[in-house]
Amino acid sequence: MTDVPRLHLIGPLGVVKPVEFLGIATRCASAGCGAIHLRMRDLSGGDALRMARSLRRELSGHPGTRVIVNDRIDVALLAMADGVQLGERSFEVEDARQLLGERRLVGRSVHDVDGAKRAEEQRASYLIAGHIYDTPSKEGEPGRGLDWLAEITTAVEIPVVAIGGITVERLPQVFTAGAHGVAIGRELLLADDPHATTTRLARTIEQEIDDA
Amino acid sequence: MSVAAESEVRQRLFCYLVTDPRIDSLERLTSIVSAAIDGGVTAVQLRAKGWKDRVALDAAQRLRRICCERDVLFLINDRVDIALACGANGVHLGVDDLPVAVARELLGPDAVIGYSPEAEEDRQAAIAAGASYLGIGPVFGTQTKADAGPALGLPAFRRTLDRVALPCIGIGGIDQANARGVLEAGAAGVAVVSAILFADDPRAAAQELVEAMQ
């Protein structure tokens, strides 16, 4: 399962403008970010395709960084993305898998053990589980915590990527709970220096894996 | 079912039902569409904007089955991935959606790809990119689509069709009373929403529409 990235950037989430996001994504990629997720629920199909193709182009110098498109399998295929990220509103994993084939990543965002098991049965490549800590993007919904994360990572064998309020300082405990990697949105999108923050995250993740 | 031949597409566009995402009970939707096909509808387009993708795909799979059994053309609005996943005959695209040429790339040469242009240059570009037919409108005033723009009226509609070599359907405010004029202006068929979808008896409404056009 080494081909599932450890560090995922999620954007633009309405936190930054699409064009700014392209710049941030490129800086994160050059510092070792393994996957860039395009979450563009409010974009039309045409705009979403333009955005995904621009990102693919911007990242052409970083072949190690995967492009993951949220929900839109047609956009993912046309932009030659490396995979899709699905949620509770999206296609079922098995339907997406049928369209995307075996070589692309199909990630599923989950919020409970049952969902995690179901996604694994349907042959998801990995899960994104959260949110772990309190985060401004989920105001009023307390984080599910590390014990919850450990329950998910114990329940499935596929890689689990933790999301929600993750910072460099919190990486050790997240990996101790069994996470394969982490997904980060606003902490990277709003970082003064996304390249430096990514470098710190990537280094710490490497240490955690070596220690394990 | 391959329906790429232009003459066959033209025939199937004759009485074209477009669904409304506000009818979001799948039981109700499938029963209306079945009744409309009983009444003579020849094409169905699923519009599921705002729905969860998985619900849209579920609806698409059910409607595709119904349409396939009855030899009715079945298209998905906007979403090429849903069309691929359910095995629809094709898609109907607007100017903000995926471009016609890339949809064709994914769906293949036999797919039916409809397009709703907004300007003259959109029309020509879509034809060059491989659209199968065009939806031209709004022919009359419509309440269904708030952003549809001012009505063309029949004379302008006819002039537009004269400049287009592809099969065209009229859309926007078409009902049993005015459908014949749309055909006489040169359309291959009429697209309706409310005139069938919101009728008390969708089967009778479709039948009346077909009779009015024959």
Interface residues (C-beta under 8 A of the other chain):
Chain A: S44 G45 G46 D47 L49 D71 R72 I73 D74 V75 L77 L78 E88 R89 S90 F91 E92 D95 Q98 L99
Chain B: K52 D53 R54 L57 D78 R79 V80 D81 L84 A85 L93 V95 D96 D97 L98 P99 V102 A103 E105 L106
